[in-house]
Amino acid sequence: MFNLEVTDMKKYFLAFLCLLTAHAGVTQNMDVELPATQSLFIEAGGAGLPYSFNYDFRFDKLNIDSWGMRIGVGAYALNDDSFFSLPIQITRLMGKNNHYFEIGGGITIVAFKNTTEICDFNSSGQFVCEARQNASTSYVIDITGSPNVVGTLIFGYRRMPENGGFTWRANLNPLFNSSGFWPLWLGVGLGYAF
């Protein structure tokens, strides 16, 4: 059984930040003003499920209206329960003048620790409670086993300023796995494009 501790989540988050810093630190040609094809954003809902911190970049550094990739991390730990998500998507932006339609798909790797307290009378007649770790959880869709993978799609709007600055997005994120399909999961993100 996968056991996710708060210290493990901190290590994953630190590794994610190092990856972002290394990729964003690539120098750009100062003679040509390049469009803002990278962004950092926080998203509620969406592919990260509860929330996620994300880095998005276009494969073509000269064109916002192109294919790209998004990778993020989301996590929480409350009492004996914890949840970790790692959304990875390939996306395509289509549009111009700061307004883009976004489509794509990918996976979200999830890990969780989910406990339930079961109370009952024992053979001696005493009322006792016992904490049991669950092999499944339900976050939008049922997830059995940890770690696991959830498939994601994205259809939405993104405001991406060509010269960088405040960016936002709103999207529909259908989710699917071996347990089923949920077509109406939404995501809203705010961030900074550079």
Backbone as a chain_set.jsonl record, in Angstrom:
{"seq": "MFNLEVTDMKKYFLAFLCLLTAHAGVTQNMDVELPATQSLFIEAGGAGLPYSFNYDFRFDKLNIDSWGMRIGVGAYALNDDSFFSLPIQITRLMGKNNHYFEIGGGITIVAFKNTTEICDFNSSGQFVCEARQNASTSYVIDITGSPNVVGTLIFGYRRMPENGGFTWRANLNPLFNSSGFWPLWLGVGLGYAF", "coords": {"N": [[0.854, -1.186, 0.0], [0.541, 2.197, -0.781], [2.078, 4.743, 1.004], [1.708, 7.943, 1.844], [3.345, 10.61, 3.125], [3.526, 13.819, 4.808], [6.12, 14.88, 4.676], [7.075, 13.569, 2.419], [5.463, 14.747, 0.459], [6.418, 17.343, 0.576], [8.998, 16.953, -0.426], [8.414, 16.13, -3.077], [7.188, 18.485, -4.002], [9.313, 20.326, -3.772], [11.138, 19.211, -5.596], [9.629, 19.562, -7.917], [9.543, 22.392, -8.05], [12.281, 22.898, -8.465], [12.603, 21.751, -10.998], [10.963, 23.462, -12.5], [12.326, 25.906, -12.192], [14.76, 25.313, -13.425], [13.956, 24.848, -16.083], [12.685, 27.288, -16.757], [14.819, 28.979, -16.542], [16.301, 28.92, -18.852], [18.158, 30.691, -21.178], [17.106, 33.427, -23.266], [17.187, 34.763, -26.588], [18.308, 38.011, -26.766], [18.114, 39.873, -28.804], [15.773, 39.528, -30.233], [12.416, 40.04, -29.534], [10.622, 37.778, -27.877], [7.443, 36.068, -27.866], [5.243, 35.58, -25.031], [5.442, 32.482, -24.078], [5.332, 30.77, -21.969], [3.999, 29.891, -18.776], [3.157, 30.234, -15.326], [0.835, 28.952, -13.086], [-1.944, 28.732, -10.79], [-4.441, 26.366, -10.244], [-7.819, 25.752, -9.571], [-9.704, 22.881, -9.16], [-9.962, 21.19, -12.273], [-7.389, 19.337, -14.059], [-5.684, 18.663, -11.954], [-7.298, 17.82, -9.943], [-8.268, 18.449, -6.8], [-6.826, 20.921, -6.507], [-4.031, 22.611, -8.095], [-0.572, 23.512, -8.602], [1.034, 24.831, -11.401], [3.091, 24.527, -14.351], [3.326, 25.716, -17.59], [4.182, 25.402, -21.001], [4.958, 26.266, -24.385], [5.881, 24.247, -27.133], [6.948, 25.393, -29.426], [8.794, 28.13, -29.234], [8.395, 30.547, -30.464], [5.768, 30.925, -31.035], [2.634, 31.359, -29.736], [0.21, 30.239, -30.446], [0.133, 27.213, -30.646], [1.294, 23.776, -30.116], [1.816, 22.453, -26.813], [2.904, 21.817, -23.417], [1.807, 20.91, -20.152], [2.558, 20.683, -16.746], [2.026, 19.776, -13.399], [1.465, 19.999, -9.797], [-0.319, 18.858, -7.013], [-1.486, 18.69, -3.662], [-2.586, 17.536, -0.443], [-2.865, 17.183, 3.117], [-4.687, 15.977, 5.7], [-5.348, 15.312, 8.971], [-5.385, 11.888, 9.221], [-5.575, 11.444, 6.553], [-4.437, 11.785, 3.188], [-3.615, 13.268, 0.012], [-2.302, 13.244, -3.241], [-1.508, 14.704, -6.337], [-0.415, 14.62, -9.744], [-0.663, 16.278, -12.442], [-0.317, 15.901, -15.959], [-0.292, 17.15, -19.136], [-0.754, 17.348, -22.697], [-1.263, 20.056, -24.729], [-3.076, 22.184, -27.018], [-3.108, 25.419, -28.218], [-5.304, 27.621, -29.81], [-5.873, 30.475, -31.604], [-5.791, 34.111, -31.418], [-4.514, 37.44, -30.677], [-4.38, 37.529, -27.791], [-6.476, 35.824, -26.968], [-7.447, 32.529, -26.64], [-8.477, 29.276, -27.657], [-8.372, 26.244, -25.981], [-7.347, 22.894, -26.28], [-6.827, 19.448, -25.463], [-5.15, 16.647, -23.868], [-4.324, 14.174, -21.365], [-2.73, 12.682, -18.515], [-3.329, 12.161, -15.026], [-1.468, 11.459, -12.315], [-2.193, 9.887, -9.338], [-2.033, 9.602, -5.798], [-2.934, 8.344, -2.651], [-3.896, 8.323, 0.806], [-6.266, 7.017, 2.71], [-8.351, 6.875, 5.379], [-10.801, 5.225, 7.391], [-12.943, 5.352, 10.176], [-14.13, 2.678, 11.958], [-16.681, 1.67, 13.992], [-17.892, -0.511, 16.507], [-19.465, -3.094, 18.512], [-17.458, -5.217, 20.467], [-16.589, -8.734, 21.11], [-16.759, -8.848, 23.873], [-18.68, -7.1, 24.497], [-17.993, -4.455, 24.596], [-17.898, -1.141, 23.311], [-16.002, -0.315, 20.636], [-13.682, 1.481, 18.582], [-12.032, 1.435, 15.45], [-9.426, 2.38, 13.302], [-9.276, 2.074, 9.834], [-7.46, 1.548, 6.881], [-8.401, 2.559, 3.687], [-8.719, 1.03, 0.451], [-9.56, 2.422, -1.649], [-10.743, 5.559, -2.997], [-12.86, 8.409, -3.472], [-12.801, 10.937, -5.568], [-14.252, 13.086, -7.363], [-14.347, 11.025, -9.413], [-14.465, 7.467, -8.838], [-11.577, 5.981, -7.425], [-9.54, 3.284, -7.36], [-7.094, 1.762, -5.555], [-3.77, 2.751, -4.822], [-0.649, 3.952, -5.785], [-2.325, 5.485, -8.656], [-3.77, 6.082, -11.943], [-5.45, 8.671, -13.669], [-7.229, 9.478, -16.541], [-7.309, 12.48, -18.499], [-9.024, 15.137, -20.177], [-9.114, 18.284, -21.944], [-10.962, 21.173, -22.608], [-11.272, 24.433, -23.325], [-11.078, 27.985, -22.48], [-8.424, 30.302, -22.756], [-6.84, 33.182, -21.624], [-4.096, 34.662, -22.789], [-1.631, 36.839, -22.6], [0.31, 38.288, -25.171], [2.732, 39.623, -24.695], [3.366, 38.904, -22.155], [2.458, 38.715, -18.639], [-0.484, 38.977, -16.521], [-2.454, 36.066, -16.632], [-5.295, 34.032, -17.34], [-7.603, 31.24, -17.108], [-10.331, 29.127, -18.036], [-11.921, 26.05, -17.983], [-13.289, 22.939, -19.233], [-12.926, 19.77, -17.953], [-13.127, 16.664, -18.715], [-12.974, 13.517, -17.033], [-11.568, 10.219, -16.757], [-11.286, 6.724, -15.992], [-10.611, 3.274, -15.106], [-12.828, 2.882, -13.556], [-14.847, 4.491, -14.504], [-16.411, 7.341, -16.171], [-16.407, 10.843, -16.06], [-17.916, 13.592, -17.241], [-18.217, 16.327, -16.614], [-16.299, 18.035, -15.145], [-14.842, 20.918, -13.875], [-12.342, 23.494, -14.324], [-10.509, 26.273, -13.097], [-8.104, 28.737, -13.552], [-5.454, 30.932, -12.473], [-2.698, 33.052, -13.211], [0.698, 33.827, -14.216], [2.119, 34.889, -17.208], [5.069, 34.512, -19.187]], "CA": [[0.0, 0.0, 0.0], [1.303, 3.435, -0.9], [1.935, 5.551, 2.21], [2.144, 9.29, 1.496], [3.525, 11.445, 4.3], [3.687, 15.246, 4.529], [7.51, 15.121, 4.273], [7.193, 13.128, 1.029], [4.831, 15.756, -0.384], [7.339, 18.481, 0.525], [10.081, 16.575, -1.336], [7.877, 16.198, -4.44], [6.967, 19.887, -4.345], [10.633, 20.935, -3.951], [11.661, 18.709, -6.874], [8.847, 20.228, -8.956], [10.022, 23.776, -8.143], [13.614, 22.869, -9.081], [12.381, 21.49, -12.418], [10.447, 24.697, -13.087], [13.395, 26.906, -12.209], [15.747, 24.922, -14.436], [13.405, 25.047, -17.424], [12.422, 28.719, -16.97], [16.085, 29.698, -16.544], [16.958, 28.86, -20.154], [18.291, 32.059, -21.683], [16.455, 33.753, -24.524], [17.904, 35.697, -27.442], [17.919, 39.363, -26.389], [17.921, 40.698, -30.0], [14.421, 39.334, -30.721], [11.449, 39.966, -28.445], [9.825, 36.57, -28.038], [6.142, 36.11, -27.201], [5.151, 34.861, -23.755], [5.01, 31.11, -24.372], [5.408, 30.003, -20.732], [3.212, 30.472, -17.698], [2.997, 29.578, -14.031], [-0.52, 29.258, -12.634], [-2.611, 27.874, -9.817], [-5.743, 25.995, -10.795], [-8.794, 25.081, -8.718], [-10.346, 21.87, -9.99], [-9.143, 20.854, -13.436], [-6.677, 18.058, -14.118], [-5.052, 18.374, -10.663], [-8.426, 17.409, -9.1], [-8.711, 19.527, -5.902], [-6.12, 22.133, -6.953], [-2.653, 22.298, -8.476], [0.366, 24.535, -9.039], [1.365, 24.316, -12.714], [3.982, 25.186, -15.301], [2.878, 25.451, -18.942], [5.073, 25.986, -22.009], [4.728, 25.904, -25.789], [7.053, 23.624, -27.746], [7.459, 26.407, -30.346], [9.023, 29.338, -28.426], [8.072, 31.739, -31.248], [4.361, 30.919, -31.398], [1.696, 30.985, -28.669], [-0.8, 29.431, -31.112], [0.865, 25.992, -30.984], [1.244, 22.68, -29.149], [2.649, 22.634, -25.632], [2.779, 20.845, -22.323], [1.533, 21.429, -18.813], [2.844, 19.741, -15.66], [1.687, 20.425, -12.136], [1.466, 19.201, -8.578], [-1.313, 19.232, -6.012], [-1.423, 17.777, -2.519], [-3.058, 17.985, 0.869], [-2.817, 16.193, 4.19], [-5.578, 16.337, 6.799], [-5.407, 14.226, 9.946], [-4.759, 10.662, 8.714], [-5.829, 11.34, 5.12], [-3.592, 12.618, 2.33], [-3.896, 13.128, -1.414], [-1.257, 13.832, -4.075], [-1.8, 14.577, -7.769], [0.603, 15.105, -10.668], [-1.269, 16.36, -13.771], [0.556, 16.09, -17.121], [-1.144, 17.238, -20.322], [-0.309, 17.939, -23.958], [-2.356, 20.948, -25.099], [-2.947, 22.998, -28.234], [-3.784, 26.705, -28.17], [-5.713, 28.104, -31.127], [-6.468, 31.791, -31.518], [-4.897, 35.248, -31.617], [-4.825, 38.651, -29.894], [-4.505, 37.197, -26.369], [-7.62, 34.955, -26.691], [-7.142, 31.224, -27.206], [-9.223, 28.07, -27.335], [-7.393, 25.225, -25.583], [-7.772, 21.503, -26.294], [-5.718, 18.547, -25.167], [-5.405, 15.493, -23.032], [-3.169, 13.676, -20.624], [-2.97, 11.824, -17.356], [-3.026, 12.666, -13.69], [-1.025, 10.4, -11.406], [-2.72, 10.176, -8.009], [-1.695, 8.729, -4.677], [-3.742, 8.767, -1.513], [-4.022, 7.534, 2.025], [-7.631, 7.325, 3.099], [-8.728, 6.008, 6.498], [-12.17, 5.295, 7.887], [-13.073, 4.825, 11.527], [-15.221, 1.706, 12.063], [-17.045, 1.471, 15.403], [-18.814, -1.637, 16.704], [-19.302, -3.787, 19.783], [-16.614, -6.413, 20.358], [-17.165, -9.95, 21.71], [-16.966, -8.616, 25.305], [-19.762, -6.138, 24.653], [-17.475, -3.084, 24.667], [-17.983, -0.379, 22.066], [-14.647, 0.067, 20.26], [-13.51, 2.045, 17.247], [-10.765, 1.065, 14.836], [-9.152, 3.072, 12.043], [-8.888, 1.158, 8.762], [-7.043, 2.222, 5.655], [-9.197, 2.159, 2.523], [-7.989, 0.769, -0.795], [-10.123, 3.268, -2.694], [-11.24, 6.87, -2.61], [-13.698, 8.991, -4.506], [-12.615, 12.372, -5.777], [-14.926, 13.28, -8.637], [-14.641, 9.66, -9.838], [-13.897, 6.462, -7.933], [-10.192, 5.595, -7.691], [-9.239, 2.085, -6.586], [-5.66, 1.481, -5.504], [-2.872, 3.907, -4.788], [-0.921, 5.026, -6.744], [-3.186, 5.16, -9.778], [-3.751, 7.065, -13.033], [-6.735, 9.137, -14.176], [-7.115, 10.138, -17.835], [-7.92, 13.807, -18.509], [-9.169, 15.903, -21.406], [-9.31, 19.699, -21.652], [-11.607, 22.022, -23.597], [-11.51, 25.667, -22.586], [-10.626, 29.301, -22.91], [-7.266, 30.845, -22.043], [-6.367, 34.523, -21.975], [-2.635, 34.587, -22.705], [-1.087, 38.056, -23.207], [1.468, 38.016, -26.024], [3.948, 40.204, -24.117], [3.497, 38.454, -20.778], [1.629, 39.347, -17.623], [-1.565, 38.211, -15.912], [-3.161, 35.136, -17.503], [-6.317, 33.225, -16.667], [-8.173, 30.181, -17.923], [-11.515, 28.41, -17.549], [-12.011, 24.91, -18.871], [-14.011, 21.719, -18.929], [-11.953, 18.673, -17.882], [-13.664, 15.313, -18.524], [-12.056, 12.583, -16.37], [-11.934, 8.827, -16.971], [-10.385, 5.648, -15.569], [-11.258, 1.97, -15.209], [-14.075, 2.908, -12.792], [-15.909, 5.219, -15.174], [-16.197, 8.575, -16.922], [-17.125, 11.993, -15.526], [-17.714, 14.598, -18.287], [-18.471, 17.713, -16.213], [-15.391, 18.551, -14.123], [-14.385, 22.23, -14.318], [-11.103, 24.036, -13.772], [-10.305, 27.719, -13.247], [-6.722, 29.018, -13.17], [-4.904, 32.288, -12.513], [-1.253, 32.961, -13.156], [1.55, 34.821, -14.846], [2.752, 34.436, -18.443], [6.36, 35.147, -19.458]], "C": [[0.891, 1.238, 0.0], [1.038, 4.29, 0.325], [2.535, 6.916, 1.94], [2.181, 10.14, 2.758], [3.709, 12.897, 3.88], [5.114, 15.541, 4.086], [7.749, 14.664, 2.843], [6.607, 14.162, 0.088], [5.735, 16.98, -0.506], [8.495, 18.192, -0.434], [9.623, 16.648, -2.788], [7.713, 17.641, -4.885], [8.296, 20.594, -4.593], [11.26, 20.484, -5.272], [10.94, 19.367, -8.049], [9.312, 21.668, -9.145], [11.403, 23.844, -8.79], [13.501, 22.647, -10.588], [11.888, 22.755, -13.121], [11.53, 25.752, -13.223], [14.418, 26.583, -13.293], [15.22, 25.178, -15.848], [13.197, 26.529, -17.724], [13.719, 29.515, -17.064], [16.836, 29.628, -17.856], [16.988, 30.261, -20.748], [17.625, 32.219, -23.025], [17.318, 34.746, -25.285], [17.411, 37.113, -27.158], [17.674, 40.267, -27.593], [16.486, 40.627, -30.506], [13.491, 39.248, -29.519], [10.523, 38.788, -28.705], [8.478, 36.728, -27.351], [6.192, 35.315, -25.898], [4.58, 33.472, -24.024], [5.09, 30.203, -23.151], [4.499, 30.665, -19.703], [3.286, 29.594, -16.456], [1.605, 29.937, -13.55], [-0.985, 28.275, -11.574], [-4.002, 27.61, -10.368], [-6.579, 25.307, -9.728], [-9.574, 24.122, -9.6], [-9.412, 21.459, -11.103], [-8.448, 19.512, -13.296], [-5.992, 17.686, -12.805], [-6.026, 17.91, -9.6], [-8.739, 18.478, -8.048], [-8.118, 20.884, -6.301], [-4.723, 21.71, -7.383], [-1.885, 23.569, -8.805], [0.991, 23.996, -10.328], [2.369, 25.178, -13.454], [3.541, 24.751, -16.691], [3.85, 26.103, -19.916], [4.674, 25.481, -23.383], [6.003, 25.281, -26.329], [7.727, 24.586, -28.728], [7.576, 27.726, -29.585], [8.662, 30.629, -29.153], [6.574, 31.882, -31.5], [3.493, 30.462, -30.227], [0.659, 30.013, -29.216], [-0.154, 28.127, -31.593], [0.642, 24.92, -29.923], [2.178, 22.979, -27.97], [2.362, 21.578, -24.59], [2.535, 21.571, -21.023], [1.861, 20.318, -17.815], [2.6, 20.472, -14.349], [1.816, 19.483, -10.962], [0.406, 19.76, -7.629], [-1.251, 18.231, -4.872], [-2.1, 18.396, -1.311], [-2.923, 16.833, 1.851], [-3.659, 16.72, 5.348], [-5.715, 15.123, 7.714], [-4.677, 12.999, 9.403], [-4.952, 10.477, 7.215], [-4.876, 12.245, 4.353], [-3.912, 12.304, 0.873], [-2.81, 13.861, -2.178], [-1.661, 13.643, -5.531], [-0.69, 15.22, -8.588], [-0.022, 15.136, -12.066], [-0.229, 16.641, -14.856], [-0.353, 16.082, -18.35], [-0.37, 17.795, -21.511], [-1.498, 18.77, -24.446], [-2.04, 21.707, -26.379], [-3.747, 24.267, -28.019], [-4.084, 27.132, -29.597], [-6.391, 29.458, -30.952], [-5.462, 32.874, -31.818], [-5.335, 36.386, -30.714], [-5.179, 38.342, -28.439], [-5.633, 36.23, -26.023], [-7.434, 33.627, -27.411], [-8.124, 30.165, -26.728], [-8.175, 26.992, -27.061], [-8.023, 23.846, -25.63], [-6.567, 20.639, -25.948], [-6.144, 17.374, -24.321], [-4.145, 15.051, -22.327], [-3.579, 12.742, -19.52], [-2.72, 12.621, -16.081], [-2.677, 11.463, -12.824], [-1.493, 10.791, -10.013], [-2.218, 9.146, -7.008], [-2.474, 9.239, -3.479], [-3.589, 7.811, -0.341], [-5.357, 7.954, 2.612], [-8.043, 6.36, 4.197], [-10.181, 6.263, 6.902], [-12.196, 4.714, 9.289], [-14.318, 3.95, 11.601], [-15.462, 1.454, 13.546], [-18.089, 0.36, 15.511], [-18.582, -2.206, 18.102], [-18.425, -5.011, 19.571], [-17.277, -7.589, 21.065], [-17.43, -9.802, 23.205], [-18.088, -7.617, 25.554], [-19.298, -4.691, 24.773], [-17.601, -2.425, 23.293], [-16.582, 0.142, 21.746], [-14.631, 0.599, 18.829], [-12.114, 1.709, 16.736], [-10.623, 1.827, 13.51], [-8.665, 2.057, 11.017], [-8.536, 1.962, 7.516], [-7.829, 1.656, 4.478], [-8.305, 1.948, 1.316], [-8.527, 1.616, -1.936], [-10.542, 4.605, -2.096], [-12.132, 7.366, -3.74], [-13.439, 10.493, -4.523], [-13.047, 12.639, -7.205], [-15.311, 11.927, -9.225], [-13.989, 8.7, -8.848], [-12.491, 6.093, -8.393], [-9.869, 4.423, -6.773], [-7.752, 1.792, -6.694], [-4.828, 2.746, -5.577], [-1.443, 3.404, -4.877], [-1.762, 4.517, -7.907], [-3.111, 6.276, -10.809], [-5.184, 7.38, -13.449], [-6.466, 9.822, -15.515], [-7.845, 11.473, -17.809], [-8.001, 14.359, -19.931], [-9.334, 17.359, -21.019], [-9.915, 20.391, -22.864], [-11.885, 23.343, -22.885], [-10.982, 26.911, -23.243], [-9.399, 29.688, -22.092], [-6.979, 32.247, -22.553], [-4.875, 34.531, -21.707], [-2.06, 35.832, -23.38], [0.208, 37.772, -23.962], [2.779, 38.529, -25.436], [4.154, 39.81, -22.66], [2.604, 39.231, -19.836], [0.569, 38.397, -17.108], [-2.267, 37.334, -16.946], [-4.215, 34.399, -16.689], [-6.929, 32.248, -17.661], [-9.403, 29.608, -17.238], [-11.737, 27.26, -18.524], [-12.894, 23.798, -18.326], [-12.999, 20.587, -19.01], [-12.65, 17.333, -17.658], [-12.578, 14.386, -17.965], [-12.521, 11.153, -16.635], [-10.858, 7.907, -16.41], [-11.144, 4.331, -15.675], [-12.585, 1.917, -14.455], [-15.19, 3.666, -13.495], [-15.435, 6.487, -15.858], [-17.021, 9.677, -16.275], [-16.879, 13.171, -16.47], [-17.726, 16.044, -17.81], [-17.6, 18.205, -15.062], [-14.786, 19.847, -14.654], [-13.066, 22.606, -13.668], [-11.015, 25.524, -14.065], [-8.9, 28.029, -12.738], [-6.352, 30.478, -13.339], [-3.39, 32.184, -12.442], [-0.555, 34.092, -13.875], [2.22, 34.203, -16.061], [4.048, 35.207, -18.664], [7.008, 34.53, -20.678]], "O": [[1.888, 1.292, 0.72], [-0.12, 4.541, 0.656], [3.754, 7.038, 1.82], [1.147, 10.36, 3.389], [4.015, 13.174, 2.72], [5.313, 16.373, 3.201], [8.529, 15.283, 2.118], [7.18, 14.435, -0.967], [5.811, 17.589, -1.573], [8.927, 19.078, -1.171], [10.345, 17.164, -3.642], [8.059, 17.988, -6.015], [8.401, 21.385, -5.53], [11.85, 21.295, -5.986], [11.564, 19.693, -9.059], [9.461, 22.122, -10.279], [11.67, 24.75, -9.579], [14.217, 23.278, -11.366], [12.35, 23.079, -14.215], [11.636, 26.413, -14.256], [14.887, 27.478, -13.996], [15.953, 25.667, -16.707], [13.5, 26.982, -18.827], [13.722, 30.618, -17.61], [17.911, 30.217, -17.976], [15.961, 30.937, -20.813], [17.575, 31.286, -23.826], [18.094, 35.487, -24.683], [16.218, 37.388, -27.294], [17.082, 41.334, -27.434], [16.018, 41.568, -31.146], [13.739, 38.478, -28.592], [9.732, 38.807, -29.648], [8.375, 37.445, -26.357], [7.077, 34.483, -25.697], [3.369, 33.313, -24.179], [4.933, 28.988, -23.278], [4.263, 31.872, -19.763], [3.456, 28.377, -16.537], [1.221, 31.106, -13.596], [-0.492, 27.151, -11.474], [-4.659, 28.509, -10.892], [-6.107, 24.388, -9.058], [-10.052, 24.504, -10.668], [-8.199, 21.384, -10.903], [-8.866, 18.658, -12.514], [-5.741, 16.506, -12.562], [-5.624, 17.633, -8.47], [-9.469, 19.405, -8.399], [-8.842, 21.874, -6.414], [-4.278, 20.602, -7.083], [-2.463, 24.57, -9.228], [1.43, 22.847, -10.368], [2.484, 26.381, -13.222], [3.396, 23.556, -16.951], [4.296, 27.228, -19.69], [4.116, 24.392, -23.517], [7.098, 25.744, -26.011], [8.953, 24.588, -28.844], [6.564, 28.374, -29.317], [8.625, 31.694, -28.536], [6.147, 32.858, -32.117], [3.599, 29.321, -29.778], [0.27, 29.067, -28.53], [0.081, 27.948, -32.789], [-0.098, 25.124, -28.96], [3.189, 23.666, -28.117], [1.677, 20.587, -24.843], [2.993, 22.695, -20.819], [1.488, 19.161, -18.013], [2.931, 21.65, -14.214], [2.22, 18.329, -11.105], [0.263, 20.973, -7.471], [-0.989, 17.049, -5.095], [-2.176, 19.618, -1.175], [-2.875, 15.665, 1.464], [-3.373, 17.78, 5.904], [-6.142, 14.05, 7.287], [-3.474, 13.062, 9.151], [-4.536, 9.459, 6.661], [-4.545, 13.339, 4.809], [-4.41, 11.227, 0.545], [-2.435, 14.975, -1.812], [-2.103, 12.563, -5.923], [-0.102, 16.225, -8.187], [0.066, 14.154, -12.803], [0.631, 17.507, -14.695], [-1.093, 15.125, -18.576], [0.545, 18.604, -21.354], [-2.61, 18.255, -24.564], [-0.88, 21.848, -26.766], [-4.928, 24.209, -27.677], [-3.236, 27.022, -30.483], [-7.379, 29.568, -30.225], [-4.409, 32.612, -32.398], [-6.381, 36.318, -30.068], [-6.176, 38.847, -27.922], [-5.742, 35.839, -24.861], [-7.282, 33.588, -28.632], [-8.545, 30.151, -25.571], [-7.212, 26.846, -27.813], [-9.107, 23.638, -25.086], [-5.423, 21.057, -26.124], [-7.33, 17.139, -24.089], [-3.043, 15.495, -22.647], [-4.626, 12.098, -19.574], [-1.997, 13.617, -16.074], [-3.494, 10.563, -12.63], [-1.222, 11.901, -9.554], [-2.009, 7.979, -7.338], [-2.651, 10.447, -3.32], [-3.203, 6.652, -0.497], [-5.55, 9.116, 2.97], [-8.081, 5.15, 3.973], [-10.701, 7.371, 6.766], [-11.548, 3.703, 9.562], [-15.427, 4.416, 11.34], [-14.544, 1.067, 14.27], [-19.035, 0.293, 14.725], [-17.624, -1.841, 18.783], [-18.618, -5.759, 18.612], [-18.395, -7.465, 21.563], [-18.238, -10.547, 23.76], [-18.41, -7.321, 26.705], [-20.108, -3.798, 25.023], [-17.432, -3.069, 22.258], [-16.034, 0.949, 22.497], [-15.449, 0.219, 17.991], [-11.144, 1.7, 17.494], [-11.559, 1.908, 12.715], [-7.755, 1.275, 11.29], [-9.219, 2.92, 7.154], [-7.912, 0.442, 4.293], [-7.27, 2.599, 1.169], [-8.022, 1.549, -3.057], [-10.676, 4.761, -0.882], [-12.146, 6.797, -4.832], [-13.818, 11.215, -3.601], [-12.277, 12.434, -8.144], [-16.486, 11.697, -9.51], [-13.076, 9.076, -8.112], [-12.239, 5.915, -9.585], [-9.92, 4.554, -5.55], [-7.22, 1.598, -7.787], [-5.151, 3.684, -6.306], [-1.058, 2.514, -4.119], [-1.902, 3.314, -8.124], [-2.464, 7.298, -10.578], [-6.023, 6.487, -13.567], [-5.568, 10.658, -15.61], [-8.889, 11.592, -17.168], [-7.148, 14.077, -20.771], [-9.664, 17.65, -19.869], [-9.452, 20.223, -23.992], [-12.662, 23.369, -21.93], [-10.512, 26.905, -24.381], [-9.338, 29.435, -20.888], [-6.887, 32.474, -23.759], [-4.434, 34.422, -20.563], [-2.002, 35.887, -24.608], [1.097, 37.093, -23.448], [3.83, 37.928, -25.66], [5.045, 40.347, -22.0], [2.061, 40.276, -20.193], [0.69, 37.178, -17.233], [-2.634, 37.812, -18.02], [-4.042, 34.173, -15.491], [-6.799, 32.399, -18.876], [-9.5, 29.607, -16.011], [-11.743, 27.459, -19.739], [-13.197, 23.733, -17.135], [-12.294, 20.45, -20.01], [-12.759, 16.896, -16.512], [-11.417, 14.459, -18.369], [-13.721, 10.896, -16.728], [-9.68, 8.26, -16.359], [-12.217, 4.285, -16.277], [-13.387, 1.011, -14.683], [-16.358, 3.514, -13.137], [-14.244, 6.688, -16.093], [-18.198, 9.478, -15.972], [-15.771, 13.704, -16.51], [-17.278, 16.922, -18.547], [-18.127, 18.747, -14.09], [-14.268, 19.871, -15.771], [-12.718, 22.103, -12.6], [-11.397, 25.981, -15.142], [-8.538, 27.635, -11.629], [-6.86, 31.17, -14.221], [-2.849, 31.348, -11.718], [-1.123, 35.158, -14.111], [2.817, 33.13, -15.971], [4.127, 36.4, -18.372], [8.105, 34.934, -21.065]]}, "num_chains": 1, "name": "protein.A"}
